[in-house]
Amino acid sequence: MHASKMPCFFVGRALSAAAAAATAVMAVYAAAAESPTRSAVASSHESGECIVTQRGAVGDNQTEDTLAVQQTLDASECGTVVFPAPGRFLIRPVFFRRDNLHVVIEAGATVIAWPDVDTW
């Protein structure tokens, strides 16, 4: 499988190099006290910012948000994908299928692996 087609597993799974890098970037954005504003990140892209909750994700720590998140990651108009706070987004593995994509997890938001690993 090509590296850009590798799934990104967030908890308890081996990561491809690309997925590990993407996960590290997400962790930095989520934890950094001086992280760039969403508009600063979005302005560095040709495409716009897309907020996962405006595209069907719920972020209530109960609903599976995989489909909405994957569709947002795949949308060509989304140069920056934002997980807004407050929110706890439960997702199964997702794929980063294109280049030049920024993912921002706001402070106070969490992306969590779907707990039933057997259904991945």
N, C-alpha and C positions, 0 to 999 in steps of 0.2 A: 504494500500500500504506500502510495506517495505520501511524503511527510505532511503536505498541506491537506491531506484527506484523513489524517489520523484523528481519532476521537480524543477529546480532552476529558480525562477523568479527574475529578476534583478531590476525592477522598479515597485513600486506601487502595489505589490502583497505580500500576506503572504508567509513566507518562512518556510519550514520544518527545524528542527534543523540541519540536515546535510547540507541542501542547504544554510542556514544562515551562518554556519561555513565556507563553501566553498566560499561564497560571501565575507565574512570578510577577508579570506586569500587573495582573489583576490584584494580587496581594499588595503590591506597592501602592497602587492607587487607593485601595481600601484602607491601608494603614497610615499612609503618609499625612502628616499634619500640614505640610505645605504643598499638597498636590495641586496641579494646575486646575483651573476652573474648567467646567465642561465646555464653555464657549471657547476657551483658549485651545483646548484639544480639538474641538470640532473645526475651528477655523484653519487648522493645519491640514485639513482634508478637502478634497474636491467635493466630496459628498457630505451630506448633513448628519446631524445628530438624531438618533432614534432612541427613545426611551421605551424599555421593554414593557412597562405597564400600559403604555399607550398603544401597544400592539398585542394585547391579550394576556400578558403575564399578570399574575395576581400578587405573588410575594407575601402570602399569608402563612407560610410555614406548614400548609396542609395541602394546597393544590399543586399538582405537578405542572410546572411551567415549561417543560422541555420544548414542546411544539412552538409556543410563542417565541421563546428565546432563539430556537434554531431558525425560524422564519425571519426574525430580526437580523440575526447574524448573516443570513443569506441575501437579504435585501440589498440590491446594488446601490440604492439611494442612501444607505446607512454607512457612513464613513466612521462614525463613532456610535457604539452601542452602550447605553447607560442603564445600569441597575440602580434605581433610585432608593434613597433612604426615606423612611424606614422600610425595610423589606427583607424577607427571608425567602429566597427563591429556591425551590426544590426542583432540581433537574437531573435527568439521566445524562449520559455522555452526549456532548454536542461536538460538531465538526466546524473547524475554521477552514472554509473552502476557498478563501480568496485572500489576496494580499492587501496591504494598506488599510487594515481594519484596527481601530482602537476600541478597547473594551474598558469602560470605567465603572468601577463599583464604588459608589459614594460611601463616605464614612457613615456607618450606621446601617448599611445594607450588607447582606450576606448571601453568597451563592453556596448552596449545600447539595451534596450528592443525594439522589433519591435513595432512601434507606434500604429498599429491597433490591440488593445487588443482583439477585438471581433473575430479575426481570429486565436487566439492562440488555 
